[in-house]
Amino acid sequence: MSSATAPARAKSARASTSGTPAAHGGGWWGRFESPVTTYYLLVGVTVALVVFGLIMVLSASAIVSIQETEGASAYSIFISQAVFATIGAVALIVASRLPMRSWRALAFPILAVGVTLQVLVLLTGENVNGNQNWLRVGPITVQPSEIIKLGLVLVGALVLSKKRQHLHSLAHVVVPYLVPIVAVAVGAVVLGHDLGTVLILGAIVAGVLFAAGIPLRWFAFAGVPFVAGVAWFVLSSANRLSRFDVWLGRDTDEFGTYRQPLHGRYALADGGWLGVGLGQSREKWGLLSEPHNDFIFAIIGEELGLPGSLGVLALFAALALACYRLVSRTDDFFVRVATAGIMTWIIIQAVINIGAVINLLPVIGVPLPLVSSGGSALITTMFALGILLSFARAEPGCAEALSARPSAIRRTLAVLPDVGRRRRART
């Protein structure tokens, strides 16, 4: 084999295994149909949301950092978030490299860890605004319900994949997934009085069951007791009831509960079409509560205007598209159900958060995934996205295409011997 033809053959082999236009008919559609498209789309969206979130946390939290502790640095919250993002990046990389069989083996242990820590929260955890959902470990505060979200996804996919041939029977769905697994896991969070997390957990279970092909009529039966439980949650708490009064327009006291959603809309209105500029928010100067957390979308709208707000929506839409591609292109029932569960978790949580900021929904108190400040949520969500990357690598042709694409250094080293040989030949 001559040295002149070797690079050409290598290039041709890479084109045939990497899903390039040469293998799919050319053009942008060929690139979109590449087996690595889902993988790179997930990577791109994750990096974009995390980096954008760090920028916005830095902008929104500076004043809060100074106010919380006298003499504190304006960068204290941002630095903590950057540390959590680094840990999350490590978790994402590790998760993306684990083989498919690992997630079946880890499903029950992950859920068991989450439920155990949630029980510890009920016994020794901190109560914040009526919710007992945080466990303090030294200087770090952990939210075990985030682990429960991931556990319910993986266990649901595992159990339902084993019950695949019997999912037409309600008994095989109720036992063992809904009772006792979901009942125990969600019940532990219910006892902590965290309505926002309970709604997300309910959405995750619904997404898992829907992806598994459960008959739609069963959702109506299950929805009645769930809605009744949410209504009891609201009516049994003066704090939650006041938030619903604000949402319904019955409470307009701008110095009370109405203050936060009011200033959230003020921030969006001040931003107008193009925003007031990055870092130039006025509402974050003590007017808007939780500007770096639950209401960070309001700061995005104020500082970056409509383009910034639509950009965030576009990124979550791209994430949903990547998950849909993964679901539609896999033949593995476990992968399909788990991917749908993770997609439901992230997208529904984003909808609830943004809906509260724009007053489409009542303020429930859930962060914007990957963007809001918060260590447990960021690390767990990035770990979940690492699982999706692991699934994407298992897509037919993806792993081969990724391994067939040499790095720039490898390409350079491959060229150098040919250059040396040509120079020696001329001399």
Helices and strands as residue ranges (DSSP letters): H 5-17, H 21-24, H 27-32, H 37-68, H 76-97, H 100-124, E 126-128, E 131-137, E 140-142, H 145-162, G 164-166, H 170-173, I 174-182, H 183-190, H 195-212, H 216-235, H 238-247, H 259-271, H 296-329, H 333-357, H 375-393, H 398-404, H 408-426
